[in-house]
Amino acid sequence: MSAEEFWTPAGRSGAAEPGQHAARTLGARFGLGVSQLVDAAQWAVVAETYARRALEADMAYADGRHQDRFGVEVNWEFAADAVGEALKFLPDGADVVPDEGVWSEFGRQSRAQNPEVVTRAKLTEDLEH
């Protein structure tokens, strides 16, 4: 299957949608718009997971267990991109993602356990880190 094709739920391949091509062209790893599949809190947790993996890979590199920095770099890139996805859910001027931006059960539980997970301050700090 070429890069211009994707796997459909029916199990057939087809041409990529124009939005997918534009996202790839612009370097938007997870797409251009606000996600309809993954909510803001889920993206924040994905970002935290990749950041943790980057730190672990960096420690392994620093103490000589691994010689390749690729794992460190790619995990930081994915972490930053996931934070960017969560930030898309923040309306202009809002300090926190509105309730409609956290619709999954997992996202609601994550937000209940850590209310700051989808605040502009936390997401911006994570992105800067």
Backbone bond lengths (Angstrom), bond angles and torsions (degrees), N, CA, C in turn:
res aa  C-N    CA-C-N  psi(-1)  N-CA   C-N-CA  omega(-1)  CA-C   N-CA-C  phi
1 M - - - 1.457 - - 1.523 107.77 -
2 S 1.304 116.81 130.93 1.460 121.01 -178.80 1.527 111.04 -78.27
3 A 1.333 114.82 169.16 1.463 120.18 178.13 1.518 111.87 -64.53
4 E 1.320 117.11 -20.29 1.458 121.05 -179.47 1.527 112.20 -89.54
5 E 1.331 117.43 5.92 1.456 121.55 179.31 1.524 109.81 -118.22
6 F 1.301 116.45 161.50 1.451 121.73 178.10 1.516 109.42 -143.17
7 W 1.304 116.79 165.45 1.461 122.92 -179.96 1.516 109.05 -94.84
8 T 1.309 117.38 123.49 1.460 121.26 -178.88 1.516 109.96 -89.36
9 P 1.341 118.84 158.84 1.454 120.44 177.54 1.530 112.80 -56.24
10 A 1.309 117.38 -28.81 1.464 120.29 179.77 1.526 111.72 -77.06
11 G 1.345 116.74 -4.93 1.446 120.24 177.72 1.519 114.02 87.90
12 R 1.328 117.24 13.57 1.455 120.78 178.64 1.520 109.04 -111.20
13 S 1.303 116.72 152.07 1.459 119.14 176.67 1.519 109.47 -95.46
14 G 1.328 115.32 154.53 1.456 120.88 178.61 1.502 109.43 -155.01
15 A 1.305 117.24 173.94 1.458 121.00 -179.64 1.525 110.07 -67.79
16 A 1.311 116.34 143.55 1.456 121.31 177.84 1.522 109.73 -64.36
17 E 1.316 116.80 147.96 1.454 121.47 177.78 1.518 109.48 -71.11
18 P 1.345 117.43 154.08 1.464 119.85 -179.85 1.530 113.14 -55.11
19 G 1.326 118.38 -35.95 1.458 121.54 179.19 1.516 112.52 -63.63
20 Q 1.315 116.84 -35.15 1.461 120.78 177.82 1.520 110.49 -67.44
21 H 1.327 116.30 -41.46 1.465 120.66 178.46 1.532 110.16 -63.75
22 A 1.324 117.24 -45.13 1.466 121.32 179.59 1.523 110.71 -62.32
23 A 1.324 117.20 -42.08 1.460 120.81 179.23 1.520 110.71 -60.89
24 R 1.342 116.52 -45.12 1.462 120.28 178.37 1.533 110.72 -62.75
25 T 1.321 116.56 -43.05 1.460 121.62 -179.07 1.524 111.09 -61.99
26 L 1.322 116.62 -39.79 1.464 121.65 -178.63 1.522 112.99 -85.13
27 G 1.328 117.36 -5.96 1.462 120.83 -179.66 1.513 113.63 79.80
28 A 1.317 117.26 19.38 1.463 121.61 178.26 1.531 107.82 -85.36
29 R 1.306 116.00 94.16 1.461 122.56 -172.66 1.526 113.55 -52.96
30 F 1.331 117.47 -40.35 1.458 120.59 -174.49 1.518 114.02 -107.93
31 G 1.317 118.51 8.90 1.456 121.46 178.02 1.508 112.29 114.32
32 L 1.328 114.68 172.11 1.459 120.53 -173.53 1.519 113.91 -91.83
33 G 1.307 118.34 -39.47 1.457 120.78 -173.99 1.514 112.95 -97.60
34 V 1.324 114.42 -170.75 1.462 121.49 176.21 1.527 108.01 -72.90
35 S 1.304 116.59 132.10 1.457 121.84 -177.14 1.528 111.83 -61.84
36 Q 1.313 114.95 137.22 1.460 121.46 174.34 1.532 110.51 -98.87
37 L 1.321 117.61 -7.26 1.461 122.06 -176.23 1.525 113.56 -108.20
38 V 1.329 117.20 -35.27 1.462 122.59 -176.11 1.522 107.47 -120.00
39 D 1.343 117.06 126.77 1.462 118.85 -177.33 1.534 111.64 -84.57
40 A 1.321 116.42 174.97 1.466 122.04 -174.12 1.522 112.59 -60.63
41 A 1.323 117.92 -42.73 1.468 120.29 -179.36 1.526 110.90 -67.76
42 Q 1.321 117.00 -37.48 1.463 119.70 176.51 1.530 110.09 -62.58
43 W 1.338 117.79 -43.37 1.464 120.37 177.62 1.518 110.54 -61.12
44 A 1.334 117.92 -40.04 1.465 120.98 179.54 1.528 110.71 -62.81
45 V 1.316 117.14 -39.86 1.470 120.75 178.15 1.531 110.30 -68.62
46 V 1.317 117.49 -39.79 1.469 120.89 175.60 1.527 109.10 -58.98
47 A 1.325 117.26 -44.17 1.467 121.40 179.29 1.527 110.94 -60.60
48 E 1.322 116.83 -44.72 1.465 120.50 179.16 1.526 111.20 -62.35
49 T 1.315 116.50 -38.23 1.465 121.02 179.52 1.523 110.30 -63.94
50 Y 1.328 117.11 -47.56 1.464 119.99 179.31 1.529 111.58 -66.36
51 A 1.318 118.29 -36.80 1.467 120.70 177.89 1.530 110.19 -64.04
52 R 1.319 116.91 -41.83 1.471 120.75 177.01 1.527 110.29 -61.72
53 R 1.334 116.09 -44.03 1.464 120.06 178.53 1.524 110.92 -62.98
54 A 1.323 118.09 -37.54 1.464 121.42 178.59 1.521 110.63 -64.91
55 L 1.325 116.38 -43.50 1.464 119.73 178.74 1.527 111.16 -63.22
56 E 1.330 116.92 -42.87 1.463 120.33 178.68 1.528 110.78 -62.96
57 A 1.326 116.97 -42.44 1.463 121.01 179.11 1.530 110.59 -66.45
58 D 1.324 116.59 -36.91 1.456 120.45 178.83 1.528 110.70 -66.27
59 M 1.331 116.52 -40.84 1.465 119.20 178.00 1.527 110.83 -64.90
60 A 1.331 117.02 -39.87 1.467 121.08 178.10 1.527 110.00 -63.98
61 Y 1.322 117.01 -37.51 1.456 121.08 178.67 1.533 109.66 -69.15
62 A 1.337 116.67 -44.09 1.461 121.32 -176.47 1.523 112.35 -64.83
63 D 1.325 117.42 -35.29 1.469 118.51 -179.33 1.531 113.16 -93.17
64 G 1.335 115.96 8.52 1.453 120.49 172.81 1.516 116.37 86.29
65 R 1.325 119.03 3.74 1.471 120.59 179.36 1.518 111.62 -70.80
66 H 1.338 116.78 -28.51 1.468 121.16 178.55 1.518 108.68 -131.72
67 Q 1.317 116.22 143.04 1.459 121.49 -178.20 1.526 112.83 -102.08
68 D 1.317 117.25 -7.11 1.463 121.09 -173.62 1.528 110.44 -105.03
69 R 1.320 117.39 123.65 1.466 122.23 179.15 1.519 112.23 -82.03
70 F 1.326 118.01 -7.33 1.459 121.01 -176.62 1.526 111.46 -55.31
71 G 1.323 118.65 -44.44 1.462 121.92 -179.65 1.512 112.54 -60.10
72 V 1.308 116.25 -38.06 1.468 120.62 177.92 1.528 109.41 -65.43
73 E 1.320 115.13 -51.56 1.463 120.59 -174.89 1.526 112.62 -64.15
74 V 1.322 116.93 -45.86 1.466 118.98 -176.71 1.526 111.06 -67.61
75 N 1.320 118.54 -35.43 1.461 119.76 177.74 1.519 111.60 -68.14
76 W 1.344 118.37 -37.74 1.465 120.03 175.41 1.522 110.45 -65.00
77 E 1.343 116.95 -39.62 1.462 119.80 178.95 1.526 111.40 -62.49
78 F 1.333 116.26 -45.23 1.462 119.74 178.90 1.530 110.73 -64.71
79 A 1.326 117.84 -39.03 1.467 120.88 178.50 1.523 110.29 -61.43
80 A 1.326 116.60 -46.76 1.468 120.33 -179.72 1.525 111.22 -64.28
81 D 1.324 116.78 -41.69 1.466 120.10 179.13 1.526 111.49 -64.37
82 A 1.328 117.60 -38.51 1.464 120.77 179.10 1.530 111.05 -67.64
83 V 1.327 117.69 -38.73 1.470 120.27 174.87 1.525 109.29 -61.65
84 G 1.317 116.28 -42.10 1.463 120.32 177.59 1.520 112.06 -58.44
85 E 1.327 116.11 -38.24 1.470 120.08 177.49 1.525 110.67 -65.05
86 A 1.322 117.61 -42.28 1.473 120.54 178.21 1.529 110.30 -63.96
87 L 1.320 117.34 -39.34 1.463 121.10 -179.80 1.529 112.73 -63.52
88 K 1.320 117.72 -26.08 1.464 121.12 178.47 1.532 111.76 -61.51
89 F 1.314 117.81 -22.16 1.461 122.19 -178.20 1.530 112.33 -81.87
90 L 1.329 118.13 -11.03 1.462 121.47 -179.34 1.523 110.32 -83.86
91 P 1.327 117.22 119.23 1.467 119.36 174.10 1.529 109.66 -65.44
92 D 1.319 116.87 154.40 1.464 121.02 177.43 1.524 110.08 -51.99
93 G 1.319 115.46 129.96 1.458 121.25 176.95 1.518 115.69 79.91
94 A 1.329 118.49 -7.59 1.466 121.18 -179.44 1.524 110.34 -79.80
95 D 1.327 115.58 145.89 1.461 121.05 178.19 1.518 113.12 -94.94
96 V 1.336 116.41 -13.94 1.456 120.77 -178.03 1.530 108.99 -145.44
97 V 1.318 115.70 147.82 1.466 120.56 176.96 1.527 107.95 -64.91
98 P 1.313 118.59 131.16 1.467 120.53 178.38 1.529 111.48 -66.99
99 D 1.313 115.48 162.04 1.468 121.30 -177.54 1.523 113.07 -53.93
100 E 1.336 117.85 -36.75 1.466 119.50 -178.50 1.533 112.18 -68.53
101 G 1.328 118.38 -11.76 1.461 122.33 176.51 1.519 113.67 -88.32
102 V 1.324 115.96 -2.77 1.470 121.52 178.21 1.522 107.04 -131.56
103 W 1.327 116.09 86.87 1.458 120.67 -172.16 1.525 114.55 -106.16
104 S 1.307 118.37 -19.34 1.475 119.17 -177.13 1.526 110.48 -80.11
105 E 1.304 115.96 155.67 1.465 120.39 176.91 1.522 110.20 -60.79
106 F 1.333 116.93 -44.13 1.458 121.48 178.27 1.529 110.71 -59.92
107 G 1.325 116.27 -45.28 1.457 120.64 179.38 1.520 112.54 -62.55
108 R 1.326 116.22 -43.34 1.475 120.02 178.63 1.520 111.04 -63.81
109 Q 1.324 117.26 -40.56 1.469 120.47 177.83 1.525 111.05 -65.46
110 S 1.305 116.74 -42.48 1.470 120.93 178.88 1.521 110.90 -61.34
111 R 1.321 115.07 -43.45 1.467 119.96 179.57 1.529 111.28 -67.15
112 A 1.328 117.13 -38.17 1.466 120.50 178.47 1.532 111.05 -64.78
113 Q 1.334 116.48 -38.76 1.463 121.01 179.84 1.521 112.30 -74.30
114 N 1.321 116.89 -30.06 1.456 121.70 -178.17 1.533 108.74 -145.33
115 P 1.343 117.46 83.83 1.467 121.38 -174.72 1.530 114.47 -56.94
116 E 1.317 117.64 -26.34 1.469 118.95 -178.57 1.525 113.24 -78.07
117 V 1.323 118.31 -5.28 1.468 121.76 -174.96 1.524 112.58 -57.83
118 V 1.308 118.34 -28.49 1.466 121.40 -179.38 1.530 111.92 -119.86
119 T 1.312 115.74 36.75 1.466 119.68 173.56 1.525 109.28 -96.94
120 R 1.304 115.58 151.86 1.462 120.30 178.45 1.532 110.19 -58.68
121 A 1.340 117.10 -42.00 1.465 120.39 -177.74 1.533 111.43 -60.07
122 K 1.323 116.97 -47.19 1.475 120.76 -178.26 1.514 111.10 -67.82
123 L 1.319 117.56 -46.29 1.466 120.80 -178.48 1.524 111.02 -64.55
124 T 1.329 117.12 -40.72 1.463 120.49 178.46 1.522 110.48 -65.63
125 E 1.314 116.64 -42.33 1.471 120.57 177.65 1.535 110.41 -61.82
126 D 1.325 116.23 -43.32 1.474 120.07 178.15 1.524 111.01 -61.03
127 L 1.311 116.63 -42.38 1.464 120.61 -178.80 1.534 110.40 -65.94
128 E 1.310 116.94 -39.74 1.455 120.37 179.38 1.526 111.64 -68.61
129 H 1.329 116.38 -31.79 1.477 120.64 178.95 1.498 109.80 -65.38
